[in-house]
């Protein structure tokens, strides 16, 4: 697979980048660093945690598409959080 298959690089940018000495080595170094970081990230969190995050992002996107603003989401979260805290205190 070539780099052009990984990312669409505009012709004008590719032409300018080709003039930068050592750009290919820096690109390879950057890609290796990104791959290593991605591997660490993948191993840092369990599959279950990644699935929870994926579902939460999907739900957030649904709310955004429905017109909920970040401020509304924060207010609703704060209300629900307070209810949970109050319930925990009451159960003690």
DSSP file (Angstrom, degrees, kcal/mol; ACC not computed):
  #  RESIDUE AA STRUCTURE BP1 BP2  ACC     N-H-->O    O-->H-N    N-H-->O    O-->H-N    TCO  KAPPA ALPHA  PHI   PSI    X-CA   Y-CA   Z-CA
    1    1 A X              0   0    0      0, 0.0     2,-0.1     0, 0.0     5,-0.0   0.000 360.0 360.0 360.0 132.4    0.0    0.0    0.0
    2    2 A X    >>  -     0   0    0      1,-0.1     3,-1.3     4,-0.0     4,-0.9  -0.480 360.0-109.4 -90.8 165.0    1.4    3.4   -0.9
    3    3 A X  H 3> S+     0   0    0      1,-0.3     4,-2.2     2,-0.2     3,-0.5   0.822 118.4  63.7 -61.4 -30.8    1.2    6.6    1.1
    4    4 A X  H 34 S+     0   0    0      1,-0.2    -1,-0.3     2,-0.2     5,-0.1   0.773 100.7  51.7 -66.3 -24.1   -1.3    7.9   -1.5
    5    5 A X  H <4 S+     0   0    0     -3,-1.3    -1,-0.2     1,-0.1    -2,-0.2   0.737 110.1  49.3 -81.3 -23.4   -3.6    5.1   -0.5
    6    6 A X  H  < S+     0   0    0     -4,-0.9     2,-0.3    -3,-0.5    -2,-0.2   0.857 126.3   7.8 -81.1 -37.9   -3.4    6.0    3.2
    7    7 A X  S  < S-     0   0    0     -4,-2.2     2,-0.8     2,-0.0    -1,-0.3  -0.998  71.1-120.7-148.4 138.8   -4.0    9.8    2.8
    8    8 A X        -     0   0    0     -2,-0.3     2,-0.6    -3,-0.1    -4,-0.1  -0.720  32.1-167.5 -79.9 114.7   -5.0   12.0    0.0
    9    9 A X        -     0   0    0     -2,-0.8     5,-0.1    -5,-0.1    -2,-0.0  -0.917  23.4-120.1-106.8 119.3   -2.2   14.5   -0.3
   10   10 A X     >  -     0   0    0     -2,-0.6     4,-2.8     1,-0.1     3,-0.3  -0.264  21.9-121.0 -57.5 143.3   -3.0   17.5   -2.5
   11   11 A X  H  > S+     0   0    0      1,-0.2     4,-2.5     2,-0.2     5,-0.2   0.871 111.7  52.4 -55.4 -41.3   -0.7   17.8   -5.5
   12   12 A X  H  > S+     0   0    0      1,-0.2     4,-1.9     2,-0.2    -1,-0.2   0.890 112.1  46.0 -65.4 -37.2    0.5   21.3   -4.5
   13   13 A X  H  > S+     0   0    0     -3,-0.3     4,-3.1     2,-0.2    -2,-0.2   0.913 112.2  50.4 -69.4 -42.9    1.4   20.1   -1.0
   14   14 A X  H  X S+     0   0    0     -4,-2.8     4,-2.1     1,-0.2    -2,-0.2   0.899 110.0  51.0 -62.0 -40.2    3.1   16.9   -2.4
   15   15 A X  H  < S+     0   0    0     -4,-2.5     4,-0.5    -5,-0.2    -1,-0.2   0.914 114.0  43.5 -64.3 -42.7    5.1   19.1   -4.8
   16   16 A X  H >< S+     0   0    0     -4,-1.9     3,-1.4     1,-0.2     4,-0.4   0.915 112.7  52.2 -67.8 -42.4    6.3   21.4   -2.0
   17   17 A X  H >< S+     0   0    0     -4,-3.1     3,-1.7     1,-0.3     6,-0.2   0.859 100.1  63.1 -62.5 -35.0    6.9   18.5    0.4
   18   18 A X  T 3< S+     0   0    0     -4,-2.1    -1,-0.3     1,-0.3    -2,-0.2   0.722  98.6  57.3 -62.9 -19.7    9.1   16.8   -2.2
   19   19 A X  T <  S+     0   0    0     -3,-1.4     2,-0.6    -4,-0.5    -1,-0.3   0.562  83.3  98.2 -86.9  -9.7   11.4   19.8   -2.0
   20   20 A X  S X  S-     0   0    0     -3,-1.7     3,-1.7    -4,-0.4     4,-0.3  -0.697  81.1-120.9 -84.4 120.1   12.0   19.4    1.7
   21   21 A X  T 3  S+     0   0    0     -2,-0.6    -2,-0.1     1,-0.3    -1,-0.1  -0.357  92.2   5.1 -61.0 132.5   15.3   17.6    2.4
   22   22 A X  T 3> S+     0   0    0     -2,-0.1     4,-1.9     1,-0.1     3,-0.4   0.599  83.6 137.5  74.7  12.3   14.8   14.4    4.4
   23   23 A X  H <>  +     0   0    0     -3,-1.7     4,-2.7     1,-0.2     5,-0.2   0.872  67.5  57.0 -60.6 -36.9   11.0   14.6    4.4
   24   24 A X  H  > S+     0   0    0     -4,-0.3     4,-2.1     1,-0.2    -1,-0.2   0.890 107.5  47.7 -63.7 -37.7   10.6   10.9    3.6
   25   25 A X  H  > S+     0   0    0     -3,-0.4     4,-2.3     2,-0.2    -1,-0.2   0.885 112.5  49.1 -70.3 -37.6   12.6   10.0    6.7
   26   26 A X  H  X S+     0   0    0     -4,-1.9     4,-2.7     2,-0.2    -2,-0.2   0.890 110.6  50.9 -68.1 -38.0   10.6   12.4    8.9
   27   27 A X  H  X S+     0   0    0     -4,-2.7     4,-2.7     2,-0.2    -2,-0.2   0.920 111.0  48.2 -63.7 -43.0    7.3   11.0    7.5
   28   28 A X  H  X S+     0   0    0     -4,-2.1     4,-2.5     2,-0.2    -2,-0.2   0.918 112.7  48.8 -62.9 -43.1    8.5    7.4    8.3
   29   29 A X  H  X S+     0   0    0     -4,-2.3     4,-2.3     2,-0.2    -2,-0.2   0.916 111.8  49.3 -62.9 -43.4    9.5    8.5   11.8
   30   30 A X  H  X S+     0   0    0     -4,-2.7     4,-2.5     2,-0.2    -2,-0.2   0.927 111.3  49.1 -61.6 -45.8    6.1   10.2   12.3
   31   31 A X  H  X S+     0   0    0     -4,-2.7     4,-2.5     1,-0.2    -2,-0.2   0.907 110.5  50.6 -62.2 -42.1    4.2    7.2   11.1
   32   32 A X  H  X S+     0   0    0     -4,-2.5     4,-2.5     1,-0.2    -1,-0.2   0.915 111.2  48.7 -61.8 -42.0    6.2    4.9   13.4
   33   33 A X  H  X S+     0   0    0     -4,-2.3     4,-2.5     2,-0.2    -2,-0.2   0.909 112.2  48.4 -64.5 -41.7    5.5    7.2   16.4
   34   34 A X  H  X S+     0   0    0     -4,-2.5     4,-2.4     2,-0.2    -2,-0.2   0.890 111.7  49.5 -66.1 -39.6    1.8    7.3   15.6
   35   35 A X  H  X S+     0   0    0     -4,-2.5     4,-2.3     2,-0.2    -2,-0.2   0.922 111.9  48.3 -64.6 -44.2    1.6    3.5   15.2
   36   36 A X  H  X S+     0   0    0     -4,-2.5     4,-2.4     2,-0.2    -2,-0.2   0.913 112.0  49.3 -62.6 -42.7    3.4    3.0   18.5
   37   37 A X  H  X S+     0   0    0     -4,-2.5     4,-2.5     1,-0.2    -1,-0.2   0.909 110.5  50.6 -63.7 -41.3    1.1    5.5   20.2
   38   38 A X  H  X S+     0   0    0     -4,-2.4     4,-2.5     2,-0.2    -1,-0.2   0.895 109.2  51.3 -63.6 -40.0   -2.0    3.8   18.8
   39   39 A X  H  X S+     0   0    0     -4,-2.3     4,-2.0     2,-0.2    -2,-0.2   0.924 111.0  47.9 -62.3 -44.2   -0.7    0.4   20.0
   40   40 A X  H  X S+     0   0    0     -4,-2.4     4,-1.7     1,-0.2    -2,-0.2   0.924 112.3  49.6 -61.6 -43.4   -0.2    1.8   23.5
   41   41 A X  H  X S+     0   0    0     -4,-2.5     4,-1.1     1,-0.2    -2,-0.2   0.897 109.6  51.4 -62.7 -40.8   -3.7    3.3   23.4
   42   42 A X  H  < S+     0   0    0     -4,-2.5    -1,-0.2     1,-0.2    -2,-0.2   0.863 115.9  40.8 -65.3 -36.3   -5.2    0.1   22.3
   43   43 A X  H  < S+     0   0    0     -4,-2.0    -1,-0.2     1,-0.2    -2,-0.2   0.682 104.6  67.6 -85.5 -18.2   -3.6   -1.9   25.1
   44   44 A X  H  < S+     0   0    0     -4,-1.7     2,-0.4    -5,-0.2    -2,-0.2   0.851 103.5  43.3 -70.8 -34.1   -4.2    0.8   27.7
   45   45 A X  S  < S-     0   0    0     -4,-1.1    -1,-0.1    -5,-0.1     0, 0.0  -0.888  87.2-115.9-118.2 144.1   -8.0    0.4   27.7
   46   46 A X     >  -     0   0    0     -2,-0.4     4,-2.4     1,-0.1     5,-0.2  -0.251  28.5-111.3 -70.9 162.0  -10.0   -2.8   27.7
   47   47 A X  H  > S+     0   0    0      1,-0.2     4,-2.2     2,-0.2     5,-0.2   0.879 120.6  55.7 -59.0 -38.1  -12.2   -3.8   24.8
   48   48 A X  H  > S+     0   0    0      2,-0.2     4,-2.1     1,-0.2    -1,-0.2   0.916 107.3  47.9 -62.8 -43.5  -15.1   -3.2   27.1
   49   49 A X  H  > S+     0   0    0      1,-0.2     4,-2.3     2,-0.2    -2,-0.2   0.910 111.0  50.7 -64.3 -42.2  -14.0    0.3   27.9
   50   50 A X  H  X S+     0   0    0     -4,-2.4     4,-2.3     1,-0.2    -1,-0.2   0.878 109.9  51.0 -63.0 -36.7  -13.5    1.1   24.2
   51   51 A X  H  X S+     0   0    0     -4,-2.2     4,-2.4     2,-0.2    -2,-0.2   0.891 108.6  51.2 -67.9 -39.7  -17.0   -0.3   23.5
   52   52 A X  H  X S+     0   0    0     -4,-2.1     4,-2.5     2,-0.2    -2,-0.2   0.926 111.8  47.2 -61.7 -44.6  -18.5    2.0   26.2
   53   53 A X  H  X S+     0   0    0     -4,-2.3     4,-2.6     2,-0.2    -2,-0.2   0.906 110.4  52.5 -63.8 -41.7  -16.8    5.0   24.7
   54   54 A X  H  X S+     0   0    0     -4,-2.3     4,-2.0     1,-0.2    -2,-0.2   0.921 111.8  45.6 -60.5 -44.7  -18.0    4.0   21.2
   55   55 A X  H  X S+     0   0    0     -4,-2.4     4,-2.4     2,-0.2    -1,-0.2   0.896 111.9  51.8 -66.0 -40.2  -21.6    3.8   22.4
   56   56 A X  H  X S+     0   0    0     -4,-2.5     4,-2.6     1,-0.2    -2,-0.2   0.903 109.7  49.3 -64.4 -40.7  -21.3    7.1   24.3
   57   57 A X  H  X S+     0   0    0     -4,-2.6     4,-2.2     2,-0.2    -1,-0.2   0.904 110.7  50.2 -64.8 -40.2  -20.0    8.8   21.2
   58   58 A X  H  X S+     0   0    0     -4,-2.0     4,-1.9     2,-0.2    -2,-0.2   0.911 112.1  47.7 -63.5 -41.9  -22.8    7.4   19.1
   59   59 A X  H  X S+     0   0    0     -4,-2.4     4,-2.3     2,-0.2    -2,-0.2   0.905 110.5  51.8 -65.7 -41.3  -25.3    8.6   21.7
   60   60 A X  H  X S+     0   0    0     -4,-2.6     4,-2.5     1,-0.2    -2,-0.2   0.893 108.4  51.7 -61.8 -39.5  -23.7   12.1   21.9
   61   61 A X  H  X S+     0   0    0     -4,-2.2     4,-2.6     2,-0.2    -1,-0.2   0.891 108.2  51.5 -65.1 -39.1  -23.9   12.3   18.1
   62   62 A X  H  X S+     0   0    0     -4,-1.9     4,-1.7     2,-0.2    -2,-0.2   0.928 111.4  47.4 -61.6 -44.9  -27.6   11.4   18.2
   63   63 A X  H  <>S+     0   0    0     -4,-2.3     5,-2.6     2,-0.2     4,-0.3   0.902 112.2  49.7 -63.9 -40.9  -28.2   14.2   20.8
   64   64 A X  H ><5S+     0   0    0     -4,-2.5     3,-1.4     1,-0.2    -1,-0.2   0.917 110.3  50.1 -63.2 -43.3  -26.2   16.7   18.7
   65   65 A X  H 3<5S+     0   0    0     -4,-2.6    -1,-0.2     1,-0.3    -2,-0.2   0.809 106.6  56.2 -65.2 -29.1  -28.2   15.8   15.6
   66   66 A X  T 3<5S-     0   0    0     -4,-1.7    -1,-0.3    -5,-0.2    -2,-0.2   0.510 126.1-101.9 -81.0  -4.5  -31.4   16.2   17.6
   67   67 A X  T < 5 +     0   0    0     -3,-1.4     2,-0.3    -4,-0.3    -3,-0.2   0.516  67.6 151.8 100.8   5.8  -30.3   19.8   18.5
   68   68 A X      < -     0   0    0     -5,-2.6    -1,-0.3    -6,-0.2     2,-0.2  -0.538  35.7-141.8 -72.7 132.5  -29.1   19.4   22.0
   69   69 A X     >  -     0   0    0     -2,-0.3     4,-2.3     1,-0.1     5,-0.2  -0.521  21.9-112.3 -88.2 160.5  -26.4   21.9   22.8
   70   70 A X  H  > S+     0   0    0      1,-0.2     4,-2.5     2,-0.2     5,-0.2   0.873 119.4  55.4 -57.8 -36.5  -23.3   21.2   25.0
   71   71 A X  H  > S+     0   0    0      2,-0.2     4,-2.3     1,-0.2    -1,-0.2   0.919 107.8  47.7 -63.4 -43.3  -24.7   23.5   27.6
   72   72 A X  H  > S+     0   0    0      1,-0.2     4,-2.5     2,-0.2    -1,-0.2   0.905 111.4  51.0 -63.2 -41.2  -28.0   21.6   27.8
   73   73 A X  H  X S+     0   0    0     -4,-2.3     4,-2.6     1,-0.2    -2,-0.2   0.913 110.4  48.7 -63.3 -43.0  -26.1   18.3   28.0
   74   74 A X  H  X S+     0   0    0     -4,-2.5     4,-2.7     2,-0.2    -1,-0.2   0.915 111.7  49.5 -63.2 -42.5  -23.9   19.6   30.9
   75   75 A X  H  X S+     0   0    0     -4,-2.3     4,-2.2     2,-0.2    -2,-0.2   0.924 112.6  46.6 -63.4 -44.1  -27.0   20.8   32.7
   76   76 A X  H  X S+     0   0    0     -4,-2.5     4,-2.5     2,-0.2    -1,-0.2   0.913 112.9  49.9 -64.8 -41.8  -28.8   17.5   32.3
   77   77 A X  H  X S+     0   0    0     -4,-2.6     4,-3.0    -5,-0.2     5,-0.2   0.923 109.4  51.7 -61.3 -44.3  -25.7   15.6   33.4
   78   78 A X  H  X S+     0   0    0     -4,-2.7     4,-2.4     1,-0.2    -1,-0.2   0.906 110.3  48.9 -60.3 -42.3  -25.3   17.8   36.5
   79   79 A X  H  X S+     0   0    0     -4,-2.2     4,-2.1     2,-0.2    -1,-0.2   0.945 114.0  44.9 -61.6 -48.5  -28.9   17.2   37.5
   80   80 A X  H  X S+     0   0    0     -4,-2.5     4,-2.1     1,-0.2    -2,-0.2   0.902 112.3  52.4 -64.0 -40.5  -28.6   13.4   37.0
   81   81 A X  H  X S+     0   0    0     -4,-3.0     4,-2.6     1,-0.2    -1,-0.2   0.925 109.0  49.7 -60.3 -45.4  -25.3   13.4   38.9
   82   82 A X  H  X S+     0   0    0     -4,-2.4     4,-2.9     1,-0.2    -1,-0.2   0.893 108.6  52.8 -63.2 -39.4  -26.8   15.2   41.8
   83   83 A X  H  X S+     0   0    0     -4,-2.1     4,-2.3     2,-0.2    -1,-0.2   0.909 110.7  47.5 -61.2 -42.0  -29.7   12.8   42.0
   84   84 A X  H  X S+     0   0    0     -4,-2.1     4,-2.5     2,-0.2    -2,-0.2   0.932 112.7  48.4 -65.1 -45.8  -27.2    9.9   42.1
   85   85 A X  H  X S+     0   0    0     -4,-2.6     4,-2.4     1,-0.2    -2,-0.2   0.921 112.4  49.0 -60.1 -44.9  -25.1   11.6   44.8
   86   86 A X  H  X S+     0   0    0     -4,-2.9     4,-2.2     1,-0.2    -1,-0.2   0.898 111.2  49.9 -62.0 -40.3  -28.3   12.3   46.8
   87   87 A X  H  X S+     0   0    0     -4,-2.3     4,-1.8     2,-0.2    -2,-0.2   0.902 110.1  50.0 -65.9 -41.3  -29.5    8.7   46.5
   88   88 A X  H  X S+     0   0    0     -4,-2.5     4,-0.6     1,-0.2    -2,-0.2   0.924 111.6  48.7 -63.0 -43.6  -26.1    7.4   47.6
   89   89 A X  H >< S+     0   0    0     -4,-2.4     3,-0.8     1,-0.2    -2,-0.2   0.886 110.6  51.0 -63.2 -38.6  -26.2    9.7   50.6
   90   90 A X  H 3< S+     0   0    0     -4,-2.2    -1,-0.2     1,-0.2    -2,-0.2   0.819 106.1  55.7 -69.0 -30.3  -29.7    8.6   51.5
   91   91 A X  H 3<        0   0    0     -4,-1.8    -1,-0.2     1,-0.2    -2,-0.2   0.588 360.0 360.0 -78.8 -10.7  -28.8    4.9   51.3
   92   92 A X    <<        0   0    0     -3,-0.8    -1,-0.2    -4,-0.6    -2,-0.1   0.478 360.0 360.0 -79.3 360.0  -26.0    5.2   53.9
